[in-house]
Structure formats: structure tokens, C-alpha cells
């Protein structure tokens, strides 16, 4: 099924208040909007509010019957969210001038921000694939250090190294292997 067909089905589901369609739209696009808001002076609550408002705008457009999506759904939601956020920021700045709003709009270019977000998502996918290809014990060691934030002393104990320095050397070797796999996977 093509992306256009999938998105059309999601919009039809949205118009019919289909919970699965609404949930899918949230899962696919909320993180993108959250990243936009958080990187532009917002908070997680702001991101939820803005995404909800964007979904309401989309819902109203779809329900009108005359809505025609001329871009990807993520681009539409991103631009609506961006506009809503800029409007909220300009309203919250009581002494803002139109020059301030124009300057603010220049700091959040839709295409560049969306492209950066997509690239970051691709990099995360490649990193996940690289970690899975890394093998044990390197995978577990790196996850213990970077995700579980364990100390080198704890890692040495957990993995059976004689001391923290040996664990640190092994972590370095594992990290170099991961970087090599990541660069190969990225190509």
C-alpha cells in the first residue's frame, strides 16, 4: 500500500472517529511536533496542547468534505503545529512587535526542521540496527553504561572484569566497533 493510500485511509478513519486511525496518526507524528515545540522554548504540556489543536484543525478540515491533502500528512501537521506555536508564542509576549514575530518565524523554518527531524529518526534507526549487529557482551556493556548510566565499577563487577580500568578499555573497544558498524550501516 502506498503512503498516499495509507494516509488517505487514515484521514477517512479520522473523519469517521475511528480510534485506530487517530491512534496511528498520534504514534506516527506526535514526536515530530513535540521535538518542534521543545526545541523552540516549549514544554511537554505545550507540545500535547499544540498537537491536540493541530489534530482538531485536521479533523475539522477532513469533516468539511472539501479537504484535499496536497502534501504528506506529517508536513501538514508540522506546518499547522508550527503556525499554532508561533501564534501562541507571539500572544505570550505581550510587548512583542511584528518584527519579533517575523524574527521568530525565521528561527523555525518548516522544511529545514522537518528534514533535520527525519534525519535524526533515520540515524536512530541505523543506531538501533547497529547495536543489534554489535553482539554480546559489547551491546549489553554499552547499554549498561549509556542507557542505565552504571558506573565503571558496577560494570566491572557485573561483567566480570578485574577492575574498572579493564571495563573502561573494553567499553572503548566496543564503542569503536559500534562506530564502525554504524558508519557501514549508514552507507
N, C-alpha and C positions, 0 to 999 in steps of 0.2 A: 504494500500500500504506500503510495507516495505521501510526502509530507503535506502537500496541499490537500489531498483527500483526507488524511488524518485530521488536519486542522479544521477542515470543513465539518467533519463528523463531531469534533469537539464543540464547535460553535453551535451545531444543531442540538447537541446534547445540552449545552448551556441554555439555549432558548427553551428547552423542554424541562429545565430544572433537574436534569439528570445528575445525581450526586457523583457518579463515577467520572463524568466529563469534567465537572467542576473540580474534583479532587485531582484529576490528571493535569489540568491547567495549573493548579496551585503547585503541584510537585515539580512540573517542568519549568515554571517561570518565577516562582516566588524568590528563590535565592538570587536571581539576577537583579530583581528590584531591591531586595534587601542590601545587596552589595552597593548599588547606586546610592541608596539613602545613607548607609553607614559611612560611605566614603565622602559624603557631602554634608557633614555636620548633623547627621540624624542619629536616631537611636532605634533599637529593635522595635519598640512600640510604634514609632513613626513609620517604619517600614511596613508593619502589619496594617496600619491605617491606610497608608497610601496604596498598598496593593489591593486592599478591600475596595477602596474608592475606584481604582482602575478597573477592577472586576465589575463593579456596578455600572461604570460607563460602558464597558464592553457588553454587559448583559442588556442594558437599555438599547444600545445600538442594534444588537442582534435581534431583540424582540420587536424592534420597529419594522423589521421585514425588508427594509431598503438598504441594509448594511452590506457593503461589499468589501471584503478584506483584500487590499491591493499589495500587501507585504506579508512577511511571516508574522504569525501571531505574537512571537516574542518581541519583534520590532515594534508592533503596535502597542503591546502592554508596556514596553520600556518607554516609549515616547509619551504615552499618556501619563505614566507614573512620573516621569521626569517633569512634565508640564505641571502636574499637580504639586510635586515637591517644590518646584521653583515658585509657584504661586503661594504655597504655604510659607516658604522662607521669606518671600517679599512682604507678606502680611505680618509676619512676626517681627520684622524690622520696622518699627513704627516710623523711624526717621529716614527710611530708605528713599532714594530718588530713583527715577527711571534709569539713570546711569548705573546705579548699583545693581539693578535687576539685569540690565544688559551685560554687565561685567560678570554677574553670576551665571548667566546663560552661557557665556563663553567658557566658563570653567567646567561645564558639564556637556561636552559635545556628545550627542547620542551615538553617532557611528563609531567614534573612537572608543568610547566607554564600552559599548556593546562588543566591539571587536576584542578589546582587552579582556573582558569577562569571558568571552568564548575561548580565547587562547589560554586563559588560566584554567578553565574547565578541561580543556584538552590536555594541558600539562598535568593536571591532577590525575586524569585517566591514564596517561602514559606512566606516571609515577606509580600508580596502583599496580599496573601491569608489570612494571619493572620490579617492584617489591615482591610480587608473586613469583617472578622468574629468578629472584635472587637466591632462594633456597635457604635452608636452615644450617646453622644457627644464626646466620647473618640477619635474616629477616626478623627473627624474634629479638635479637640483640638491639637492632636499630629501633624497633618499635618500643622496646623497654626503655631505651634512652630518650627518644624524641617524643613518643606519644604518652608513655606512662611516666616520663620525667624521673626515672630512677637514677640514683647516684651510681658512680662507677664502682663504689664499694659494694653496693647491693647487687649490681650486675655481675661483679666478680664472684660473689657468693652464689648467686642464682645459676650462673653458667659454669661454675667450677674452675674459674681461673685462679691462679695462685695469689694474685694481688690486683689492685685497681689499675696499676700501670699496664699490666698484661691485657686487661679488659679494654683499656683505652686504645692500645695498639690494635687489638682485634676489631674494635669499633671503627677505627680509621681505615683498616683494610676493607672492611665490609662496606663502608661508605664509598670508598674508591671504586669497588666493584659495582655498587648501585649506580654511581655516576656514569660508569662505562655502559652499563645495560640501558640506563635512561637515555643516553645520547644515541645509542644504537636503535632503540625503540622509537625515538623521536623522528629519526630519518624515515 
